[in-house]
């Protein structure tokens, strides 16, 4: 018994283990509990005497309270969740912890998108919780987006089955729940004991927020939330490995030499720049070398688009598809994940390639690399700029200036050519051209507006994004649809003093409109604009591209893409969620609607415009064919 | 049921088969030569497959609108280039009814 007491006081066995030991030694349960109670007082006194190091707190209470305490210590302010009866003790814990704010989201998908939007716009941690596996299943789509987009979002859901009855195919039970999400998380773990809840949670935050970022998942049996625990709560800074690393100096020298000796260097920029707040350093390196700058698909705009060295985004997944410059001989990538959608590498083998990123797992997978710079992009650019400045000669500076002057001529001409978009003969048409809608919104948007964009099949232009204090872009990379409205709500929660405009296709919108209700409830004045052509335009065009001249085109029978008949009214849907809105179809109506949207948001209210846009592209009929599934003829009873 | 009504499905099937055969044949035909073809090949085929182009049938104005829509997707073309390509496409890939009536 003496040994048992010593082990309990040194925290090497649990309360349950201690009680079990005593009863096995012959004591009655009542006697064992009495001893435990008196020992708890001793343990408390011991803990009070023991000076906890800074950032480490000893906690005694319910498992759910320990969960809440660890969230606070991990820096969480907002908890995004959907109603879950087995989290009752956590909700109890929130009542007396007002610093943790619970945002009820009516569906786990848009709820997770909202949490991700908040994380992306604030740079602060958040957690999104679901009810057991059934809720998790709804959130997995946005977990996939967070994985692809490298967003550090932590997910939690309990196991519905309890510790003493798991594995019996109980209600909502799925065996190995935490393993279901393993391929799309950086860390997924089931806490084995209630006192390990805080450790599991802080490891999830550590994994998510260690570069390269990504989602993490924590879980435990529901009854652990109600179990009494003694455990440590540890601040995030005490476990954060702070993986902001500098690049290998030899590789920096090699990269600097390649860049200054290049005839036509090109820089690809990516999201690590935005996340590291290092866009200004990328501008400095580009200007130092007179180097053209471009980007392939990312979430953010990572370079000022009005800068004379910005040559536009890569049109066709390969650097050599750029109109200018041609024949790049050295390409440096700064923080772009380089999503390959074609067999050909984005950077041709003929160019020498420098890769500066914090994601060494994917470096060198497709593109051969002369100088790998595994580093935080801000530190990497600091070192590279210093190295380039060290080897620049007057002759090299003159060459860089000459190159910059040539690029400026191109970008000025490109600006003029892009402005021709208004010459489209259908410019004043009704329903609206999608380009006209985009153009008018770009004229309307504030100078520092944040544009959340989930209208993937439209051409995107006219905004002149500038992450250095101008307009910012939040696009998507993961493409699990239904993220736009939720993301916009989360962005507005994080940045209440910037105009937030959500541009979303009708197909995407209908996957996740429930976050409109959050906008109304939380008074998040977002302007949502739906490009409503009553169709999945992207899948329509891509299907024809995959099967040109096929049976669909021959017959006009497209099974998969027409969303009309009946047409959906997104403004009516918005009103159902408490958000005012209207339907517009003509350019004149649009301007008036935008003015009303502005007034609404100035008054703190969200607003939605359902903009009717024309279907354009191959094979669309005015009244598209729909599969002849009509049940009316099969009905024999009027019920 | 009349004899004509019996024949109707066969007639519809025959017409549709002929129509789809024409469409399939169109896919295998090379684009005709003409002013603007070289420009089109150099400007558009870096992003689009030829097969998809041939499925699109528009008059000149329709092609002009389609080309202007590409500006919003990053195309950098002058007005003259757009006009040349629109004229070529309006002739080479006109609406099916218009071509059939010639």
Interface residues (C-beta under 8 A of the other chain):
Chain A: X312 X313 X315 X316 X321 X323 X413 X414 X417 X418 X420 X421 X423 X424 X425 X426 X433 X434 X435 X438 X458 X459 X460 X461 X541 X544 X545 X548 X549 X551 X553 X554 X555 X616 X617 X618 X619
Chain B: X16 X19 X20 X23 X24 X26 X27 X46 X47 X48 X49 X51 X52 X54 X55 X56 X61 X64 X65 X66 X68 X69 X70 X71 X72 X73 X74 X75 X76 X77 X78 X79 X82
